[in-house]
Amino acid sequence: MVDPDEWNLSGMMEKDRDRAARLLDPPSGEELIATVGAEAMEAAMEGRSSWGWQEGHVVAGCGRAIGWFPLCRDTFDALFNGRSGYRAQYYLSCHEGVDFNATLLSILLKPLRIACTNAPGNWPGFLQHSFEGPHSKIWVFGDGGPFCDAPRDQFAPKRWATESPASLALRAPLPDSPAIEVKGTWVSQSDQQYRQDEMKADRHCTLSRTGFV
């Protein structure tokens, strides 16, 4: 976990002491991954998850799978805003962030397969192939939207506050309907080989340095 002195939630303490206390005393990273996996599996089994296919623009001639799972509010909050969660692992180091992303993806592959079971034709295979690719990643459903909606001056991990004082990283998103998004790896439509968006090749470094991509 990130040192609580580094994971500065003093602004949140003034507004919502209970929430700040939860984020400073979260479950371990391993426990958090297991909880996210269990909630995603439940959502998939109950038909509350969904999938889509995104055509590439920057990555021309490619497409990728996108999956969504709703999470409980406290689980989502700990995952993206707690000092043991997804962004916290990148705060610790690029390596730990990449490992956390990979471990979480491995837990989500089974609920993703279930979510895509009812896709027509050959879609289940295409979707699974994309999700299993080397550049797949987890993020907040809605990308920057939930960050824009979160209040200012409540979340200020020290390095990020120094590196990017005006960044959306200095927000603790907690939307009314919290959900996780799984973005699969880009797949070439011509030969089904994996491709990387070169503009996101240093995503792990950017996320480690600034807390937002």
C-alpha positions in Angstrom: 0.0 0.0 0.0 1.0 3.6 -0.5 2.1 5.3 2.8 -0.9 7.1 4.2 1.2 10.3 4.6 1.8 10.2 0.8 -1.9 9.4 0.0 -3.1 12.8 1.0 -6.9 12.9 1.7 -6.8 15.9 4.1 -9.3 17.8 1.9 -11.7 14.8 1.9 -11.4 14.5 5.7 -13.0 18.0 6.0 -16.0 17.0 3.8 -16.5 13.2 4.3 -14.4 11.8 7.2 -15.9 8.3 7.0 -15.1 8.0 3.3 -11.5 9.2 3.7 -11.0 6.8 6.6 -12.2 3.9 4.4 -9.8 4.9 1.6 -6.9 5.2 4.0 -7.7 1.8 5.6 -8.7 -0.3 2.6 -8.5 -4.1 2.0 -5.2 -5.4 0.7 -4.6 -5.4 -3.0 -5.2 -9.2 -3.2 -8.5 -8.9 -1.3 -9.6 -6.1 -3.5 -8.9 -8.0 -6.7 -10.8 -11.0 -5.3 -13.8 -8.8 -4.4 -13.8 -7.1 -7.9 -13.7 -10.5 -9.5 -16.6 -11.8 -7.4 -18.8 -8.8 -8.1 -18.0 -9.0 -11.8 -18.9 -12.7 -11.9 -22.2 -12.1 -10.1 -23.0 -9.3 -12.6 -22.2 -11.6 -15.5 -24.3 -14.4 -14.2 -27.2 -12.1 -13.6 -27.0 -10.4 -17.0 -25.9 -7.1 -15.6 -22.7 -6.9 -17.6 -22.3 -5.8 -21.2 -19.9 -5.8 -24.1 -19.2 -3.9 -27.2 -16.7 -3.7 -30.1 -14.8 -0.5 -30.9 -13.5 0.2 -34.4 -10.0 1.8 -34.5 -9.4 5.3 -35.9 -5.9 6.0 -34.7 -5.2 2.3 -34.9 -6.6 1.9 -38.4 -7.9 -1.4 -39.6 -8.2 -2.7 -36.1 -10.9 -3.2 -33.5 -11.0 -4.1 -29.8 -13.5 -5.5 -27.3 -14.9 -3.4 -24.5 -16.5 -4.9 -21.4 -18.4 -3.3 -18.5 -19.2 -4.5 -15.0 -21.0 -2.6 -12.3 -19.3 -2.5 -8.9 -20.5 -1.7 -5.4 -19.7 1.8 -4.4 -17.2 1.0 -1.7 -15.5 -1.5 -4.0 -15.2 1.0 -6.8 -14.0 3.7 -4.4 -11.3 1.5 -2.9 -10.2 0.2 -6.4 -9.6 3.7 -7.9 -9.2 5.9 -4.9 -7.9 3.8 -2.1 -4.2 3.5 -1.2 -4.1 -0.3 -2.1 -6.0 0.0 -5.4 -5.4 0.3 -9.1 -4.0 3.9 -9.2 -2.2 3.4 -5.9 -0.2 0.5 -7.4 0.9 2.7 -10.3 1.8 5.4 -7.7 4.1 2.8 -6.1 5.8 2.0 -9.4 5.2 1.3 -13.1 6.0 -2.4 -12.4 3.6 -2.8 -9.6 0.8 -1.1 -11.6 1.4 -3.3 -14.6 1.3 -6.4 -12.4 -1.9 -5.3 -10.7 -3.6 -4.6 -14.0 -2.5 -8.1 -15.3 -3.7 -9.9 -12.2 -7.0 -8.1 -12.2 -7.5 -8.9 -15.9 -6.8 -12.6 -15.3 -9.5 -12.7 -12.7 -12.0 -11.0 -15.0 -11.5 -13.2 -18.0 -14.0 -15.8 -16.8 -16.8 -13.2 -16.2 -15.9 -11.6 -19.5 -16.4 -14.9 -21.3 -19.8 -15.3 -19.6 -20.8 -11.8 -20.5 -20.0 -12.4 -24.1 -21.6 -15.8 -24.4 -24.8 -14.5 -26.0 -22.9 -12.5 -28.7 -24.0 -13.7 -32.2 -22.0 -15.6 -34.7 -18.2 -15.6 -34.2 -18.3 -12.6 -31.9 -17.5 -14.6 -28.6 -14.2 -15.8 -30.1 -13.3 -12.3 -31.4 -14.1 -10.7 -28.1 -12.2 -13.2 -26.0 -9.2 -12.9 -28.3 -9.1 -9.2 -27.8 -9.5 -9.4 -24.0 -6.7 -11.9 -23.7 -4.2 -9.6 -25.6 -1.1 -8.2 -24.1 -2.2 -4.5 -24.1 -5.6 -5.0 -22.4 -6.4 -2.7 -19.4 -8.8 -1.7 -16.7 -10.2 1.8 -16.2 -13.1 3.7 -14.9 -16.3 3.3 -17.0 -16.9 6.7 -18.6 -13.2 7.6 -18.9 -12.7 11.2 -17.9 -16.4 12.0 -17.2 -16.5 10.7 -13.6 -13.3 12.5 -12.8 -14.7 15.8 -14.2 -17.8 15.3 -12.0 -15.8 14.6 -8.8 -15.1 17.6 -6.5 -11.8 19.3 -6.4 -9.4 19.6 -3.4 -10.2 16.2 -1.8 -7.6 13.9 -3.3 -3.9 14.9 -3.6 -1.3 12.1 -3.5 1.9 14.1 -3.0 3.9 13.2 -6.1 0.9 13.7 -8.4 0.0 16.9 -6.8 3.5 18.1 -7.4 3.9 16.7 -11.0 0.4 17.8 -12.3 -1.3 20.2 -9.9 -4.2 20.9 -12.4 -4.7 17.3 -13.5 -7.9 15.3 -13.3 -5.8 12.8 -11.4 -6.4 15.0 -8.4 -10.0 13.9 -8.2 -11.6 10.8 -6.5 -14.4 9.7 -8.9 -17.4 8.0 -7.3 -20.3 8.1 -9.8 -23.9 7.3 -9.0 -23.6 4.0 -10.9 -20.0 3.0 -10.5 -18.6 0.5 -13.0 -15.3 -0.9 -14.3 -14.4 -0.9 -18.0 -12.2 -3.5 -19.6 -10.5 -2.4 -22.8 -9.2 -5.2 -24.8 -6.1 -5.2 -27.1 -6.5 -3.9 -30.6 -6.7 -6.7 -33.1 -6.0 -6.4 -36.8 -9.0 -7.1 -39.0 -6.8 -8.6 -41.7 -4.7 -11.1 -39.8 -6.1 -11.2 -36.2 -2.7 -10.2 -34.9 -2.4 -7.9 -31.9 -1.6 -4.2 -32.4 -0.6 -1.5 -29.9 -1.8 2.1 -30.0 1.6 3.8 -30.1 0.0 6.9 -28.5 -0.7 4.8 -25.4 2.5 2.8 -25.4 3.8 4.7 -22.3 0.4 4.6 -20.5 1.9 2.8 -17.5 4.6 5.4 -17.1 2.1 8.3 -17.5 -0.3 6.7 -15.0 2.6 6.2 -12.6 3.9 9.7 -13.0 0.6 11.7 -13.0 -2.3 9.3 -11.9 -4.4 9.8 -15.0 -4.4 8.9 -18.7 
